Amino acid sequence: MKGNIWLKYLPAIIAATCLTPVIQIIAAPQSPAVVAQGTTYNTYMRLGYSATAKRDYRNALVNFRRALRVRPGDSYATAAVNNVSTYARRGSSKAIFIASN
């Protein structure tokens, strides 16, 4: 009998579960300007990452800065600009060092 004590509360649990209201969450549609902004931003960021992978730091910086203009103050675009700027400085100092040997 001790193991079946929960059966005493089962009807109450079922009733509470069935009578609990279900809340529908409806996503608010975004304006076309917000969607276009996100698409543009994502495009610039993808182009920047692609150029960075190819070590084309000039084009990467151009695209990351464009993304930053679309979303001013964005932490990802800001970090990307800072990182690629560092990569470009390192690459240019290495090129000068190699050329002087």
Contacts in CASP RR format, 6 or more apart in sequence:
PFRMAT RR
TARGET T0000
AUTHOR 0000-0000-0000
METHOD contacts of the structure
MODEL  1
MKGNIWLKYLPAIIAATCLTPVIQIIAAPQSPAVVAQGTTYNTYMRLGYS
ATAKRDYRNALVNFRRALRVRPGDSYATAAVNNVSTYARRGSSKAIFIAS
N
37 70 0 8 1.000
37 71 0 8 1.000
38 70 0 8 1.000
38 71 0 8 1.000
40 70 0 8 1.000
41 67 0 8 1.000
41 70 0 8 1.000
41 71 0 8 1.000
41 74 0 8 1.000
41 77 0 8 1.000
44 63 0 8 1.000
44 64 0 8 1.000
44 66 0 8 1.000
44 67 0 8 1.000
44 70 0 8 1.000
44 77 0 8 1.000
45 63 0 8 1.000
45 64 0 8 1.000
45 67 0 8 1.000
45 76 0 8 1.000
45 77 0 8 1.000
45 80 0 8 1.000
47 59 0 8 1.000
47 60 0 8 1.000
47 63 0 8 1.000
48 59 0 8 1.000
48 60 0 8 1.000
48 63 0 8 1.000
48 64 0 8 1.000
48 67 0 8 1.000
48 80 0 8 1.000
48 84 0 8 1.000
49 60 0 8 1.000
49 80 0 8 1.000
51 57 0 8 1.000
51 59 0 8 1.000
51 60 0 8 1.000
51 63 0 8 1.000
52 60 0 8 1.000
52 80 0 8 1.000
52 83 0 8 1.000
52 84 0 8 1.000
52 87 0 8 1.000
55 87 0 8 1.000
57 84 0 8 1.000
57 87 0 8 1.000
57 88 0 8 1.000
57 91 0 8 1.000
58 88 0 8 1.000
60 80 0 8 1.000
60 84 0 8 1.000
61 81 0 8 1.000
61 84 0 8 1.000
61 85 0 8 1.000
61 88 0 8 1.000
64 77 0 8 1.000
64 80 0 8 1.000
64 81 0 8 1.000
64 84 0 8 1.000
65 77 0 8 1.000
65 81 0 8 1.000
67 74 0 8 1.000
67 77 0 8 1.000
67 80 0 8 1.000
68 74 0 8 1.000
68 77 0 8 1.000
68 78 0 8 1.000
68 81 0 8 1.000
71 77 0 8 1.000
END
